[in-house]
Amino acid sequence: MPKKTAADASPVAHFEQSLEELEQLVARMEQGEMSLEDSLAAYERGVGLYRACQGALEQAELRVRLLTDPERPEQAQPFDPLPDAP
């Protein structure tokens, strides 16, 4: 059976993997033990992961809007933000 690649993964799985990698990257950077070069590379990677996650969320919102009212997705109301967890 062939191995799945990142291109084969579902958008949800790709989002979850990117978010997990971003969280791990932030945790490593917060420890403050990376060299300047490693920190810059990690920051650059983090920006790319953040943009990928943001794009996936925007696509998900668009899909929900289209499912809610395929004739007029532009009239759909934006999602309410989730309340902060206690």
N, C-alpha and C positions, 0 to 999 in steps of 0.2 A: 504494500500500500504506500503511495507516495506521501512524502511529508508535506504538510501545509506550510505555505509561505505567508508572509505578512499581506501580500496582495490577495491571497485566497480568503483571508479572515473577513468575517462580517464587519460592517461599520461599527456595530456595538462592541464587538470583541476588540477591534482596533482602538476604539476610544478608551475602553477599559485598560488595555495594555499601555497605551500612551499615558493615561492618567496615573497608573501605578508607577511607571518609570519616572514620571515627573515628580511624584511624591518622594520616591527614593532619592532622586537627584537633589531635591530641596533639603532633605534630611542630611545628606552627605555634606552639602554646602554649609548648612547651619552649624555643623561641627567645627568649622573653621580651620580644618587641618589640611586643606588642599592648597597646592601651590597657586600662584597667580595665573600661570598658564592653564593649569587644570580648571581653575575657577572660571576663567574666561570661556574655555571649551564647554564646561558644564552649563554655564549661563546661555551660551549660544544654542546648545542642545535643548535646554529648557524652554527657550523662546519658541523653537520649532515645535516642541511637543505641545506647548500652550496653544499655539496657532492651530495645530491639528485638532486638538480637543475643542477649541472654540468653533472651528469649521464644522465638526461633527455635530455639535449641539445646534448650530444654526440650521444644518440640514434636517435634523430631527424635528426642530420646531416647524420648519417649512412643510415637512411631511404631515405633521399633525394638523397644520392649518389647511392643507389640501384635503385631508380626510374629513375635517370638520365641515368645510364648505368648498367643494371643488369648483363651484361656479364663481365664488368671490373670496379667494384666499386673502386678498388685501384688506378685507373688512373684518377679518378675525381679530379678536382682542389678544394683546400680548399676555403671556403667562404671568400669573402673580408669583412673585418670589416666594420661595419656601421660608417659613419662619425659622429663625435660628434655634438650633437644638439647645435645650437647657443644660 
